[in-house]
């Protein structure tokens, strides 16, 4: 079975209020349980905002450190799930279901 990265892209800014976010998180827990029960779920994590990131860049024999995201944008990687699936179509189905649950763009990419 191949492994696939399901990346969740979130808009920059404050998270939704609890009355909107809590039902999404409950549906996400249900989907994660379905992935586990099927044997597809490998692991998944959420990330702190991009403002908490530190970028390291090796350049001219030195390593430069910069606070914050590597690129500025209107969206950022908010979290991801790694699944194993027999093929891309099966991984895309999990990605589709994840997109329906969270209402955000999901990128599905094979892992080398």
N, CA, C and O atoms as a GROMACS GRO file, in nm:
protein
  448
    1UNK      N    1   0.084  -0.118   0.000
    1UNK     CA    2   0.000   0.000   0.000
    1UNK      C    3   0.088   0.124   0.000
    1UNK      O    4   0.189   0.130   0.069
    2UNK      N    5   0.049   0.221  -0.077
    2UNK     CA    6   0.120   0.347  -0.082
    2UNK      C    7   0.069   0.439   0.029
    2UNK      O    8  -0.041   0.421   0.081
    3UNK      N    9   0.151   0.537   0.064
    3UNK     CA   10   0.111   0.637   0.162
    3UNK      C   11   0.089   0.771   0.092
    3UNK      O   12   0.157   0.803  -0.005
    4UNK      N   13  -0.007   0.847   0.144
    4UNK     CA   14  -0.044   0.975   0.086
    4UNK      C   15  -0.057   1.079   0.197
    4UNK      O   16  -0.104   1.049   0.306
    5UNK      N   17  -0.014   1.201   0.166
    5UNK     CA   18  -0.026   1.314   0.257
    5UNK      C   19  -0.152   1.391   0.219
    5UNK      O   20  -0.167   1.434   0.105
    6UNK      N   21  -0.242   1.409   0.315
    6UNK     CA   22  -0.362   1.490   0.296
    6UNK      C   23  -0.339   1.620   0.373
    6UNK      O   24  -0.354   1.625   0.495
    7UNK      N   25  -0.302   1.726   0.301
    7UNK     CA   26  -0.268   1.855   0.363
    7UNK      C   27  -0.393   1.942   0.371
    7UNK      O   28  -0.470   1.952   0.275
    8UNK      N   29  -0.412   2.003   0.486
    8UNK     CA   30  -0.528   2.091   0.509
    8UNK      C   31  -0.480   2.235   0.505
    8UNK      O   32  -0.395   2.276   0.584
    9UNK      N   33  -0.535   2.313   0.411
    9UNK     CA   34  -0.498   2.454   0.399
    9UNK      C   35  -0.605   2.540   0.462
    9UNK      O   36  -0.723   2.532   0.426
   10UNK      N   37  -0.563   2.625   0.557
   10UNK     CA   38  -0.653   2.712   0.631
   10UNK      C   39  -0.631   2.857   0.592
   10UNK      O   40  -0.519   2.895   0.557
   11UNK      N   41  -0.736   2.938   0.599
   11UNK     CA   42  -0.715   3.081   0.575
   11UNK      C   43  -0.641   3.142   0.694
   11UNK      O   44  -0.658   3.099   0.807
   12UNK      N   45  -0.559   3.244   0.666
   12UNK     CA   46  -0.493   3.315   0.775
   12UNK      C   47  -0.598   3.388   0.858
   12UNK      O   48  -0.706   3.421   0.809
   13UNK      N   49  -0.565   3.413   0.983
   13UNK     CA   50  -0.656   3.486   1.071
   13UNK      C   51  -0.697   3.401   1.189
   13UNK      O   52  -0.650   3.288   1.208
   14UNK      N   53  -0.786   3.456   1.267
   14UNK     CA   54  -0.834   3.386   1.386
   14UNK      C   55  -0.917   3.264   1.348
   14UNK      O   56  -0.982   3.263   1.244
   15UNK      N   57  -0.914   3.160   1.433
   15UNK     CA   58  -0.996   3.043   1.406
   15UNK      C   59  -1.145   3.078   1.421
   15UNK      O   60  -1.179   3.178   1.484
   16UNK      N   61  -1.231   2.996   1.363
   16UNK     CA   62  -1.375   3.022   1.377
   16UNK      C   63  -1.416   3.014   1.524
   16UNK      O   64  -1.348   2.950   1.604
   17UNK      N   65  -1.527   3.077   1.560
   17UNK     CA   66  -1.576   3.068   1.698
   17UNK      C   67  -1.618   2.925   1.731
   17UNK      O   68  -1.648   2.847   1.641
   18UNK      N   69  -1.621   2.890   1.859
   18UNK     CA   70  -1.652   2.752   1.901
   18UNK      C   71  -1.782   2.697   1.843
   18UNK      O   72  -1.790   2.579   1.811
   19UNK      N   73  -1.883   2.782   1.829
   19UNK     CA   74  -2.011   2.730   1.777
   19UNK      C   75  -1.999   2.681   1.632
   19UNK      O   76  -2.079   2.599   1.588
   20UNK      N   77  -1.901   2.730   1.559
   20UNK     CA   78  -1.876   2.681   1.423
   20UNK      C   79  -1.770   2.572   1.420
   20UNK      O   80  -1.782   2.475   1.346
   21UNK      N   81  -1.665   2.588   1.503
   21UNK     CA   82  -1.552   2.495   1.500
   21UNK      C   83  -1.583   2.361   1.567
   21UNK      O   84  -1.540   2.257   1.518
   22UNK      N   85  -1.656   2.362   1.678
   22UNK     CA   86  -1.681   2.239   1.753
   22UNK      C   87  -1.750   2.130   1.670
   22UNK      O   88  -1.708   2.014   1.675
   23UNK      N   89  -1.856   2.163   1.593
   23UNK     CA   90  -1.917   2.057   1.510
   23UNK      C   91  -1.821   2.002   1.404
   23UNK      O   92  -1.824   1.883   1.373
   24UNK      N   93  -1.736   2.088   1.350
   24UNK     CA   94  -1.637   2.042   1.252
   24UNK      C   95  -1.541   1.944   1.317
   24UNK      O   96  -1.511   1.839   1.260
   25UNK      N   97  -1.492   1.977   1.437
   25UNK     CA   98  -1.398   1.889   1.506
   25UNK      C   99  -1.462   1.756   1.541
   25UNK      O  100  -1.395   1.652   1.537
   26UNK      N  101  -1.590   1.756   1.576
   26UNK     CA  102  -1.659   1.630   1.605
   26UNK      C  103  -1.669   1.544   1.480
   26UNK      O  104  -1.646   1.423   1.486
   27UNK      N  105  -1.702   1.605   1.366
   27UNK     CA  106  -1.709   1.529   1.240
   27UNK      C  107  -1.569   1.480   1.200
   27UNK      O  108  -1.555   1.370   1.145
   28UNK      N  109  -1.468   1.560   1.228
   28UNK     CA  110  -1.331   1.520   1.198
   28UNK      C  111  -1.291   1.399   1.283
   28UNK      O  112  -1.228   1.306   1.232
   29UNK      N  113  -1.326   1.400   1.411
   29UNK     CA  114  -1.298   1.284   1.497
   29UNK      C  115  -1.365   1.158   1.441
   29UNK      O  116  -1.305   1.051   1.441
   30UNK      N  117  -1.489   1.172   1.394
   30UNK     CA  118  -1.562   1.058   1.337
   30UNK      C  119  -1.491   1.006   1.213
   30UNK      O  120  -1.474   0.885   1.197
   31UNK      N  121  -1.449   1.097   1.125
   31UNK     CA  122  -1.378   1.055   1.004
   31UNK      C  123  -1.246   0.988   1.038
   31UNK      O  124  -1.211   0.886   0.979
   32UNK      N  125  -1.172   1.044   1.134
   32UNK     CA  126  -1.045   0.982   1.175
   32UNK      C  127  -1.068   0.841   1.228
   32UNK      O  128  -0.988   0.751   1.202
   33UNK      N  129  -1.176   0.821   1.302
   33UNK     CA  130  -1.209   0.687   1.353
   33UNK      C  131  -1.240   0.592   1.237
   33UNK      O  132  -1.201   0.476   1.240
   34UNK      N  133  -1.311   0.642   1.135
   34UNK     CA  134  -1.340   0.560   1.017
   34UNK      C  135  -1.210   0.522   0.946
   34UNK      O  136  -1.195   0.409   0.901
   35UNK      N  137  -1.118   0.618   0.935
   35UNK     CA  138  -0.988   0.588   0.872
   35UNK      C  139  -0.913   0.482   0.951
   35UNK      O  140  -0.855   0.391   0.894
   36UNK      N  141  -0.914   0.495   1.085
   36UNK     CA  142  -0.845   0.396   1.170
   36UNK      C  143  -0.908   0.258   1.152
   36UNK      O  144  -0.837   0.159   1.136
   37UNK      N  145  -1.041   0.253   1.156
   37UNK     CA  146  -1.111   0.125   1.146
   37UNK      C  147  -1.084   0.056   1.012
   37UNK      O  148  -1.080  -0.066   1.005
   38UNK      N  149  -1.065   0.135   0.907
   38UNK     CA  150  -1.040   0.078   0.774
   38UNK      C  151  -0.894   0.038   0.754
   38UNK      O  152  -0.862  -0.033   0.659
   39UNK      N  153  -0.806   0.083   0.844
   39UNK     CA  154  -0.664   0.057   0.829
   39UNK      C  155  -0.592   0.160   0.744
   39UNK      O  156  -0.473   0.144   0.716
   40UNK      N  157  -0.662   0.265   0.701
   40UNK     CA  158  -0.601   0.368   0.615
   40UNK      C  159  -0.522   0.471   0.696
   40UNK      O  160  -0.420   0.521   0.649
   41UNK      N  161  -0.567   0.502   0.817
   41UNK     CA  162  -0.511   0.612   0.896
   41UNK      C  163  -0.374   0.574   0.949
   41UNK      O  164  -0.359   0.472   1.016
   42UNK      N  165  -0.273   0.657   0.919
   42UNK     CA  166  -0.139   0.637   0.974
   42UNK      C  167  -0.118   0.732   1.092
   42UNK      O  168  -0.088   0.688   1.204
   43UNK      N  169  -0.134   0.862   1.068
   43UNK     CA  170  -0.131   0.961   1.174
   43UNK      C  171  -0.178   1.094   1.119
   43UNK      O  172  -0.182   1.114   0.997
   44UNK      N  173  -0.212   1.184   1.207
   44UNK     CA  174  -0.255   1.317   1.168
   44UNK      C  175  -0.224   1.415   1.280
   44UNK      O  176  -0.226   1.378   1.398
   45UNK      N  177  -0.196   1.539   1.242
   45UNK     CA  178  -0.166   1.641   1.342
   45UNK      C  179  -0.216   1.777   1.294
   45UNK      O  180  -0.228   1.802   1.175
   46UNK      N  181  -0.245   1.861   1.390
   46UNK     CA  182  -0.273   2.002   1.362
   46UNK      C  183  -0.149   2.082   1.394
   46UNK      O  184  -0.065   2.039   1.473
   47UNK      N  185  -0.138   2.198   1.334
   47UNK     CA  186  -0.021   2.282   1.353
   47UNK      C  187  -0.059   2.415   1.417
   47UNK      O  188  -0.170   2.465   1.398
   48UNK      N  189   0.033   2.472   1.492
   48UNK     CA  190   0.016   2.608   1.543
   48UNK      C  191   0.020   2.704   1.425
   48UNK      O  192   0.061   2.664   1.316
   49UNK      N  193  -0.020   2.830   1.443
   49UNK     CA  194  -0.020   2.926   1.333
   49UNK      C  195   0.121   2.948   1.276
   49UNK      O  196   0.220   2.924   1.345
   50UNK      N  197   0.129   2.994   1.151
   50UNK     CA  198   0.259   3.017   1.088
   50UNK      C  199   0.347   3.116   1.164
   50UNK      O  200   0.469   3.113   1.151
   51UNK      N  201   0.287   3.203   1.242
   51UNK     CA  202   0.365   3.301   1.318
   51UNK      C  203   0.456   3.235   1.420
   51UNK      O  204   0.549   3.298   1.470
   52UNK      N  205   0.430   3.108   1.453
   52UNK     CA  206   0.513   3.036   1.551
   52UNK      C  207   0.630   2.963   1.485
   52UNK      O  208   0.713   2.903   1.554
   53UNK      N  209   0.637   2.969   1.351
   53UNK     CA  210   0.740   2.896   1.278
   53UNK      C  211   0.874   2.968   1.283
   53UNK      O  212   0.881   3.089   1.300
   54UNK      N  213   0.980   2.890   1.268
   54UNK     CA  214   1.115   2.942   1.248
   54UNK      C  215   1.169   2.874   1.122
   54UNK      O  216   1.167   2.752   1.111
   55UNK      N  217   1.216   2.955   1.028
   55UNK     CA  218   1.268   2.903   0.903
   55UNK      C  219   1.420   2.906   0.908
   55UNK      O  220   1.479   3.009   0.942
   56UNK      N  221   1.485   2.795   0.875
   56UNK     CA  222   1.630   2.783   0.871
   56UNK      C  223   1.673   2.770   0.726
   56UNK      O  224   1.618   2.688   0.652
   57UNK      N  225   1.772   2.848   0.684
   57UNK     CA  226   1.820   2.845   0.547
   57UNK      C  227   1.972   2.845   0.546
   57UNK      O  228   2.035   2.940   0.592
   58UNK      N  229   2.030   2.736   0.493
   58UNK     CA  230   2.176   2.729   0.480
   58UNK      C  231   2.216   2.813   0.360
   58UNK      O  232   2.167   2.793   0.248
   59UNK      N  233   2.309   2.909   0.385
   59UNK     CA  234   2.349   2.999   0.278
   59UNK      C  235   2.490   3.049   0.304
   59UNK      O  236   2.518   3.103   0.412
   60UNK      N  237   2.580   3.032   0.208
   60UNK     CA  238   2.717   3.081   0.217
   60UNK      C  239   2.788   3.035   0.344
   60UNK      O  240   2.855   3.115   0.409
   61UNK      N  241   2.775   2.908   0.379
   61UNK     CA  242   2.844   2.853   0.494
   61UNK      C  243   2.783   2.889   0.628
   61UNK      O  244   2.841   2.857   0.732
   62UNK      N  245   2.669   2.953   0.628
   62UNK     CA  246   2.601   2.992   0.752
   62UNK      C  247   2.456   2.946   0.743
   62UNK      O  248   2.406   2.916   0.635
   63UNK      N  249   2.391   2.941   0.857
   63UNK     CA  250   2.249   2.908   0.859
   63UNK      C  251   2.175   3.030   0.913
   63UNK      O  252   2.195   3.072   1.027
   64UNK      N  253   2.090   3.085   0.829
   64UNK     CA  254   2.010   3.201   0.867
   64UNK      C  255   1.880   3.153   0.930
   64UNK      O  256   1.817   3.059   0.881
   65UNK      N  257   1.839   3.219   1.039
   65UNK     CA  258   1.713   3.187   1.105
   65UNK      C  259   1.620   3.307   1.094
   65UNK      O  260   1.660   3.421   1.120
   66UNK      N  261   1.496   3.280   1.054
   66UNK     CA  262   1.396   3.384   1.039
   66UNK      C  263   1.269   3.340   1.110
   66UNK      O  264   1.225   3.226   1.093
   67UNK      N  265   1.212   3.428   1.189
   67UNK     CA  266   1.085   3.398   1.255
   67UNK      C  267   0.971   3.411   1.155
   67UNK      O  268   0.975   3.492   1.063
   68UNK      N  269   0.869   3.329   1.176
   68UNK     CA  270   0.750   3.338   1.094
   68UNK      C  271   0.754   3.248   0.974
   68UNK      O  272   0.848   3.171   0.955
   69UNK      N  273   0.651   3.256   0.892
   69UNK     CA  274   0.641   3.164   0.779
   69UNK      C  275   0.746   3.193   0.672
   69UNK      O  276   0.799   3.304   0.663
   70UNK      N  277   0.775   3.092   0.593
   70UNK     CA  278   0.872   3.105   0.483
   70UNK      C  279   0.816   3.196   0.374
   70UNK      O  280   0.889   3.276   0.315
   71UNK      N  281   0.687   3.182   0.347
   71UNK     CA  282   0.624   3.267   0.246
   71UNK      C  283   0.502   3.334   0.306
   71UNK      O  284   0.437   3.280   0.396
   72UNK      N  285   0.472   3.450   0.258
   72UNK     CA  286   0.350   3.519   0.298
   72UNK      C  287   0.237   3.474   0.206
   72UNK      O  288   0.258   3.456   0.086
   73UNK      N  289   0.121   3.456   0.261
   73UNK     CA  290   0.008   3.415   0.180
   73UNK      C  291  -0.122   3.436   0.254
   73UNK      O  292  -0.123   3.476   0.370
   74UNK      N  293  -0.230   3.408   0.187
   74UNK     CA  294  -0.362   3.420   0.248
   74UNK      C  295  -0.405   3.289   0.313
   74UNK      O  296  -0.504   3.286   0.387
   75UNK      N  297  -0.330   3.182   0.286
   75UNK     CA  298  -0.358   3.052   0.344
   75UNK      C  299  -0.228   2.992   0.397
   75UNK      O  300  -0.119   3.034   0.359
   76UNK      N  301  -0.241   2.894   0.485
   76UNK     CA  302  -0.124   2.825   0.538
   76UNK      C  303  -0.160   2.680   0.566
   76UNK      O  304  -0.277   2.643   0.575
   77UNK      N  305  -0.057   2.599   0.580
   77UNK     CA  306  -0.077   2.459   0.617
   77UNK      C  307  -0.121   2.455   0.762
   77UNK      O  308  -0.046   2.494   0.851
   78UNK      N  309  -0.241   2.407   0.785
   78UNK     CA  310  -0.295   2.404   0.921
   78UNK      C  311  -0.280   2.271   0.989
   78UNK      O  312  -0.288   2.261   1.111
   79UNK      N  313  -0.260   2.167   0.911
   79UNK     CA  314  -0.245   2.033   0.965
   79UNK      C  315  -0.242   1.934   0.851
   79UNK      O  316  -0.257   1.970   0.734
   80UNK      N  317  -0.222   1.808   0.887
   80UNK     CA  318  -0.221   1.706   0.783
   80UNK      C  319  -0.250   1.570   0.842
   80UNK      O  320  -0.237   1.547   0.962
   81UNK      N  321  -0.288   1.480   0.754
   81UNK     CA  322  -0.311   1.341   0.787
   81UNK      C  323  -0.232   1.257   0.686
   81UNK      O  324  -0.227   1.291   0.568
   82UNK      N  325  -0.173   1.150   0.732
   82UNK     CA  326  -0.107   1.055   0.642
   82UNK      C  327  -0.192   0.929   0.642
   82UNK      O  328  -0.223   0.872   0.746
   83UNK      N  329  -0.230   0.886   0.521
   83UNK     CA  330  -0.309   0.764   0.506
   83UNK      C  331  -0.233   0.668   0.416
   83UNK      O  332  -0.147   0.707   0.338
   84UNK      N  333  -0.268   0.540   0.429
   84UNK     CA  334  -0.219   0.442   0.333
   84UNK      C  335  -0.340   0.394   0.254
   84UNK      O  336  -0.448   0.372   0.310
   85UNK      N  337  -0.319   0.379   0.125
   85UNK     CA  338  -0.429   0.341   0.037
   85UNK      C  339  -0.372   0.258  -0.078
   85UNK      O  340  -0.255   0.272  -0.113
   86UNK      N  341  -0.455   0.172  -0.137
   86UNK     CA  342  -0.406   0.087  -0.245
   86UNK      C  343  -0.370   0.165  -0.371
   86UNK      O  344  -0.289   0.119  -0.451
   87UNK      N  345  -0.432   0.284  -0.389
   87UNK     CA  346  -0.404   0.363  -0.510
   87UNK      C  347  -0.449   0.507  -0.487
   87UNK      O  348  -0.507   0.541  -0.384
   88UNK      N  349  -0.419   0.590  -0.586
   88UNK     CA  350  -0.452   0.732  -0.577
   88UNK      C  351  -0.601   0.755  -0.565
   88UNK      O  352  -0.644   0.844  -0.491
   89UNK      N  353  -0.682   0.678  -0.635
   89UNK     CA  354  -0.826   0.696  -0.628
   89UNK      C  355  -0.878   0.678  -0.485
   89UNK      O  356  -0.964   0.754  -0.440
   90UNK      N  357  -0.827   0.578  -0.415
   90UNK     CA  358  -0.869   0.556  -0.276
   90UNK      C  359  -0.823   0.670  -0.187
   90UNK      O  360  -0.897   0.714  -0.099
   91UNK      N  361  -0.701   0.720  -0.208
   91UNK     CA  362  -0.651   0.834  -0.130
   91UNK      C  363  -0.733   0.959  -0.160
   91UNK      O  364  -0.764   1.037  -0.069
   92UNK      N  365  -0.770   0.978  -0.286
   92UNK     CA  366  -0.853   1.093  -0.323
   92UNK      C  367  -0.990   1.085  -0.257
   92UNK      O  368  -1.049   1.187  -0.223
   93UNK      N  369  -1.042   0.964  -0.240
   93UNK     CA  370  -1.170   0.948  -0.171
   93UNK      C  371  -1.159   0.994  -0.026
   93UNK      O  372  -1.248   1.063   0.023
   94UNK      N  373  -1.050   0.956   0.043
   94UNK     CA  374  -1.030   1.004   0.180
   94UNK      C  375  -1.014   1.156   0.181
   94UNK      O  376  -1.068   1.224   0.268
   95UNK      N  377  -0.940   1.210   0.084
   95UNK     CA  378  -0.924   1.355   0.074
   95UNK      C  379  -1.056   1.426   0.050
   95UNK      O  380  -1.081   1.531   0.108
   96UNK      N  381  -1.140   1.369  -0.036
   96UNK     CA  382  -1.272   1.426  -0.061
   96UNK      C  383  -1.355   1.429   0.066
   96UNK      O  384  -1.420   1.529   0.096
   97UNK      N  385  -1.353   1.319   0.139
   97UNK     CA  386  -1.431   1.313   0.264
   97UNK      C  387  -1.378   1.413   0.366
   97UNK      O  388  -1.455   1.475   0.439
   98UNK      N  389  -1.244   1.428   0.372
   98UNK     CA  390  -1.185   1.526   0.463
   98UNK      C  391  -1.226   1.667   0.423
   98UNK      O  392  -1.258   1.748   0.510
   99UNK      N  393  -1.226   1.697   0.294
   99UNK     CA  394  -1.267   1.830   0.247
   99UNK      C  395  -1.412   1.858   0.283
   99UNK      O  396  -1.447   1.970   0.320
  100UNK      N  397  -1.497   1.756   0.271
  100UNK     CA  398  -1.638   1.774   0.308
  100UNK      C  399  -1.654   1.802   0.457
  100UNK      O  400  -1.739   1.882   0.495
  101UNK      N  401  -1.573   1.739   0.540
  101UNK     CA  402  -1.583   1.757   0.685
  101UNK      C  403  -1.533   1.894   0.728
  101UNK      O  404  -1.600   1.963   0.803
  102UNK      N  405  -1.415   1.933   0.681
  102UNK     CA  406  -1.354   2.057   0.731
  102UNK      C  407  -1.392   2.180   0.648
  102UNK      O  408  -1.376   2.293   0.695
  103UNK      N  409  -1.441   2.159   0.526
  103UNK     CA  410  -1.479   2.272   0.443
  103UNK      C  411  -1.362   2.357   0.396
  103UNK      O  412  -1.379   2.475   0.365
  104UNK      N  413  -1.245   2.297   0.390
  104UNK     CA  414  -1.123   2.367   0.348
  104UNK      C  415  -1.056   2.290   0.236
  104UNK      O  416  -1.084   2.171   0.217
  105UNK      N  417  -0.967   2.355   0.159
  105UNK     CA  418  -0.895   2.283   0.054
  105UNK      C  419  -0.805   2.174   0.111
  105UNK      O  420  -0.739   2.194   0.213
  106UNK      N  421  -0.805   2.061   0.045
  106UNK     CA  422  -0.722   1.947   0.083
  106UNK      C  423  -0.634   1.911  -0.036
  106UNK      O  424  -0.684   1.889  -0.146
  107UNK      N  425  -0.504   1.906  -0.014
  107UNK     CA  426  -0.411   1.861  -0.117
  107UNK      C  427  -0.375   1.716  -0.088
  107UNK      O  428  -0.335   1.683   0.024
  108UNK      N  429  -0.389   1.629  -0.187
  108UNK     CA  430  -0.352   1.488  -0.173
  108UNK      C  431  -0.224   1.468  -0.255
  108UNK      O  432  -0.219   1.497  -0.374
  109UNK      N  433  -0.121   1.417  -0.186
  109UNK     CA  434   0.007   1.399  -0.255
  109UNK      C  435   0.069   1.266  -0.212
  109UNK      O  436   0.075   1.235  -0.093
  110UNK      N  437   0.117   1.186  -0.311
  110UNK     CA  438   0.184   1.060  -0.275
  110UNK      C  439   0.314   1.088  -0.201
  110UNK      O  440   0.383   1.186  -0.226
  111UNK      N  441   0.346   0.999  -0.109
  111UNK     CA  442   0.472   1.006  -0.033
  111UNK      C  443   0.571   0.913  -0.101
  111UNK      O  444   0.538   0.799  -0.134
  112UNK      N  445   0.692   0.961  -0.122
  112UNK     CA  446   0.797   0.881  -0.187
  112UNK      C  447   0.842   0.771  -0.094
  112UNK      O  448   0.930   0.692  -0.129
   0.00000   0.00000   0.00000
